[in-house]
């Protein structure tokens, strides 16, 4: 009889973990019990085991399986965190708690790391753009020091040891660079750009309980046991009407959700703006039922988009983070992008997307949804390979463009009538250029109003009317707004971010004084609460109608 090995048992578990009959569930419990008594195996086997545990923790066939998986995930994290030297390095960027993360990160995420995990975060010794870093941060030194700087003092070795006062300690050096960069004048986006020129790489030696897929959890709502298996087919039209339950959060819980999202994405070497630049007090959590929860993230005021409301999300299944992405809301339209993380693919992806749309429908009154073209393969080979277009087509999304809609209908007919037929890559690449859209009602415009199109409208207007002088366009638009409203809005007022658009579409000249005043008042709410702003903005349908008409009639 062959001897049982860790890797062999992991393979056995993986072979039956997606089966939900009573025999298979019993076998899963038995194998997990055996594995729990064994020492962890090779890096490859542990990594495979980690992914398998995550899937079954999210989609368990019994409460025992769920509890066993969570216990084993904690054991795996402890195993990885206690490895030494090269052995631990082999888990680098594996996404497992306890592993070392090496990644180029934004200034904002570095700030979060050096304040939350100062002893675990350090500057990598490679790939720093030393010259640019020294020249930039040197401007923040004492004026007398700046006056006496010369080539010897700006050499990286001398500068990092003596001028910075950090003695080349990689932990202190990372914190010092981050804090100095944060003192640079200008907006958050400008500081991020400058920091990016430094080309620093961060090393985060995570602990076993670091916020991550392994150990980060959002324990709101009861777990859901998949006693009857998975639901892979969803009636989107029927599901969208079910109102989700909003969970009231304390400030501490909001902060925990921001930490969770940041930790998960950093350990996976990823970033999204709403998570990186999260405005903690706008963070929300919704219980969608069946063990699915969704956290929403809005950005800090100076990073918010001028027109759209970019709301990020992190999806939890049985408290385990399993997907992330965002929605870009303009009026009642939402573009969106979803990334179901690799360990959870083959689960209830259609249900996740359906519940995301359901949440954005109820929280933001979105009645039309368009898929980010990248999702279906536009500039994304993985989207082509996974045939993502057909995933959304089966959910009910259809191309807005008539020629592509006809092509999709013909391809779908072939798939249903011709055994084994798959769309050629060339066809999928053609279809990836479609605007895939789904609507909740009959108000379906063939050309949805998008920020991209409105940006084109502003560009065309500024070039044709002001010969490309954007400052003049801003001053003239602001002058007209002040004249039409009888108010004096300064150049520092929030409305200046979209006043040129208001002028370009004719809204400044066609709207009444009262409506203009009300719109300016409502627009300022954007920087207090994105969700409140979206609701207020949707009351100004005359503006959206005006911009759409202007765009369609303009020769752009």
C-alpha positions, -999 to +999 in steps of 0.1 A: +000+000+000+015+034-010+023+058+017+000+089+019+018+121+012+008+157+018+008+165-019-012+134-028-039+142-002-041+177-015-047+164-050-073+140-037-091+169-019-090+191-050-105+163-071-137+161-050-140+196-034-165+208-061-188+179-055-217+184-030-232+149-026-231+135+010-204+110+002-181+136-013-186+159+016-178+132+040-146+124+020-136+161+021-140+161+059-119+129+062-091+142+039-090+175+057-087+158+090-058+137+077-041+167+062-044+186+095-022+159+112+005+161+086+034+185+082+030+209+053+048+198+022+066+216-006+060+252-016+040+240-046+018+217-026+012+243+001+002+269-025-022+244-042-036+236-008-041+273+001-061+279-031-082+247-025-089+258+011-100+292+000-125+278-025-141+254+000-142+280+028-162+302+004-183+273-010-185+247+017-208+216+015-210+215+053-203+236+083-176+211+093-158+216+060-160+253+064-145+252+099-119+227+089-108+249+060-105+280+081-085+261+107-062+248+080-058+282+065-046+295+098-021+266+100-008+273+065-003+310+074+016+300+105+037+276+085+047+302+060+053+330+085+077+308+105+099+298+075+134+313+075+156+328+049+154+313+014+126+289+024+103+318+032+115+337+001+101+309-020+066+320-009+072+356-021+041+372-037+022+340-033-007+358-017-005+336+015-005+354+048+029+352+064+047+355+030+069+383+018+053+408-006+076+427-029+059+453-051+060+489-064+033+506-046+017+541-046+026+567-020-008+563-003-004+525+001+031+530+014+018+555+039-007+530+051+019+503+054+046+523+073+020+535+098+001+502+102+031+478+099+063+498+105+085+469+116+073+447+087+078+473+059+111+482+044+127+497+013+140+473-013+177+477-020+171+475-058+156+496-085+155+530-067+158+560-090+184+575-067+191+606-086+155+618-090+147+609-053+176+629-040+170+659-063+133+660-054+134+655-016+165+677-013+141+707-019+125+699+015+157+702+034+166+732+055+176+762+033+211+763+047+215+726+040+203+731+004+228+759+000+256+736+010+246+706-011+272+694-036+280+663-056+295+644-027+265+650-005+240+640-031+256+607-038+231+580-028+254+563-003+263+594+016+229+609+013+210+579+025+234+574+054+239+609+066+216+635+050+185+615+057+195+606+092+183+571+089+217+553+088+206+532+058+182+512+079+157+499+053+127+502+077+134+537+088+145+547+053+111+536+038+092+555+064+113+586+060+110+587+022+073+582+024+068+609+050+090+634+031+072+627-002+039+633+016+052+668+025+056+678-011+033+707-021+004+700-043-026+676-046-026+639-038-025+630-075+006+653-080+024+637-050+016+603-064+031+612-097+063+625-082+066+595-059+062+572-089+093+588-104+113+574-075+106+539-087+109+525-051+099+489-043+083+480-010+090+448+009+063+438+033+070+408+055+035+399+064+024+382+096+002+351+098-028+374+106-022+400+080-053+412+061-052+389+031-072+361+014-058+337+040-068+354+072-086+386+064-124+383+070-155+404+071-177+386+095-210+402+088-240+379+082-244+342+087-224+317+067-242+299+039-237+261+035-241+248-001-259+216+008-275+215-027-245+226-046-239+258-066-262+281-085-244+288-118-275+301-138-290+334-126-321+352-138-307+387-136-341+404-142-357+385-113-328+389-089-323+427-094-355+436-076-345+421-043-334+449-020-300+442-002-296+447+035-273+475+045-252+468+076-247+497+100-210+502+107-190+519+134-160+541+124-137+513+136-155+487+114-152+510+084-115+513+091-112+475+093-129+471+059-105+496+043-076+477+059-089+444+046-093+456+010-059+473+010-042+442+025-059+418+001-049+438-030-014+446-018-007+409-011-019+402-046+003+430-061-028+450-071-043+484-066-075+502-073-080+539-067-112+536-045-093+513-021-059+530-023-075+564-017-105+553+003-125+578+023-130+557+053-162+574+065-180+566+032-172+529+034-204+507+035-212+471+038-242+452+024-255+417+032-267+403-001-279+369+013-266+334+007-234+343+025-225+370+001-214+404+014-202+435-005-181+464+009-183+497-011-155+522-012-156+559-022-125+580-027-111+608-005-124+642-018-094+655-037-092+622-056-128+620-067-137+622-103-152+654-115-182+639-133-185+602-126-188+586-091-162+558-090-172+533-063-150+504-057-160+471-041-147+440-023-169+409-024-169+384+004-183+349+002-188+334+037-166+362+050-138+353+026-127+380+001-132+366-034-136+394-059-130+431-064-136+459-089-156+490-093-185+508-109-184+542-126-218+559-122-230+587-143-267+597-140-284+563-140-258+545-160-230+524-145-200+510-162-184+483-142-155+459-140-153+427-119-123+405-111-132+372-095-099+361-080-084+328-093-090+306-063-128+312-066-133+308-104-156+280-112-178+290-083-209+313-085-194+340-106-227+347-123-243+352-089-216+375-078-220+397-109-258+397-105-256+407-069-232+435-077-256+449-102-284+445-077-265+465-052-256+493-075-292+494-087-306+498-052-278+520-037-273+543-067-306+539-087-286+526-117-310+514-143-284+506-171-251+487-169-223+486-193-193+462-191-158+477-191-145+466-225-113+453-209-135+427-192-146+411-225-111+411-240-104+446-254-067+448-249-069+418-225-058+384-239-071+367-208-106+380-215-104+366-250-090+333-238-118+329-211-144+340-237-158+365-212-180+380-239-203+350-237-204+350-199-221+385-200-241+376-231-257+347-212-265+370-183-285+392-207-260+418-218-261+428-255-239+449-278-252+484-284-236+485-319-260+470-344-234+453-365-218+437-335-252+427-321-260+409-353-226+392-352-232+381-316-267+367-325-253+346-353-224+333-332-248+324-304-270+305-327-241+285-340-230+277-304-265+264-296-271+244-328-236+232-338-221+207-314-187+217-302-187+251-319-166+278-303-162+314-316-129+319-334-104+342-317-107+368-345-145+369-338-140+373-301-115+401-307-141+418-329-168+414-303-145+428-276-150+462-291-187+461-283-205+483-257-221+454-237-252+468-220-281+456-198-310+477-188-337+473-161-364+491-180-374+502-215-354+535-213-326+521-235-307+547-255-286+532-282-257+555-273-253+558-235-241+590-220-205+584-209-178+605-193-156+597-223-180+612-247-185+643-225-147+647-223-146+647-261-174+674-261-154+696-238-122+692-259-140+701-291-156+731-275-124+745-260-105+740-292-132+755-315-142+784-292-111+793-273-083+779-296-073+754-269-069+779-241-084+760-212-078+787-186-097+812-207-125+787-212-127+782-174-127+819-166-154+827-192-176+798-181-172+808-145-180+844-153-212+834-172-222+811-142-218+840-118-238+863-141-266+838-146-269+829-109-262+863-093-236+846-071-199+848-070-183+814-072-145+816-068-120+797-089-115+774-058-151+764-058-159+727-066-181+737-095-151+748-115-144+712-122-174+709-145-183+745-153-168+743-188-189+713-196-220+732-184-210+759-209-201+735-237-235+718-236-254+751-234-268+744-199-255+777-185-276+797-211-307+775-212-313+767-175-330+790-151-313+809-123-330+787-096-320+754-114-284+765-118-281+775-081-296+742-071-273+722-093-242+740-079-255+733-043-261+697-051-227+693-069-208+703-038-224+673-020-202+650-042-172+658-019-192+649+012-209+617+000-208+601-034-240+581-027-259+613-017-245+632-047-256+605-072-292+607-058-292+645-060-276+646-095-303+623-109-329+650-102-312+672-129-323+652-159-325+684-180-287+686-177-281+650-188-306+654-217-289+686-228-254+670-228-266+640-247-284+661-274-253+684-277-230+654-281-251+637-307-255+669-327-218+679-325-193+669-352-167+652-329 
